[in-house]
Amino acid sequence: MRGTAVPYVARPLHSCNAGHRSTIVRDTSAAHAAREQNPVQPVVTDDLRRNRLTSAFRLLLAIPHFLWLFLWAVAAVLAQILRYLSQLLAFFSWITAILLGRVPRGIRDFAAFALRFEQQTNA
């Protein structure tokens, strides 16, 4: 039956541990093939214990990556805000261009800045 979980522990039919921490074992029994769609099961032979100091050191190494990810997220949000503001100003600059015959320099420079910043952020 699809969608029902069947408890099963893979048992290797032959020795396949070549000094690795985990191995992939294929059970070829007909009963298992009828119960499972995928007959390949991971078998972990490691005790899964980790040194606390090593784990803490890995977290310290991750801090610069999290900071970099945060800065890129801030830049992406700023690019979105600039995009929406630029679209709003595009409407006003269109009306201004119809009435005055030109686009004010500040609006034009802001639109160029917003477009440049958005493209550099998304690149």
Sequence and secondary structure as in RCSB ss.txt:
>XXXX:A:sequence
MRGTAVPYVARPLHSCNAGHRSTIVRDTSAAHAAREQNPVQPVVTDDLRRNRLTSAFRLLLAIPHFLWLFLWAVA
AVLAQILRYLSQLLAFFSWITAILLGRVPRGIRDFAAFALRFEQQTNA
>XXXX:A:secstr
 TT         SS    S SEEEEE   HHHHHH S  EEEEE S     HHHHHHHHHHHHHHHHHHHHHHHH
HHHHHHHHHHHHHHHHHHHHHHHHHSS  HHHHHHHHHHHHHHHHHH 
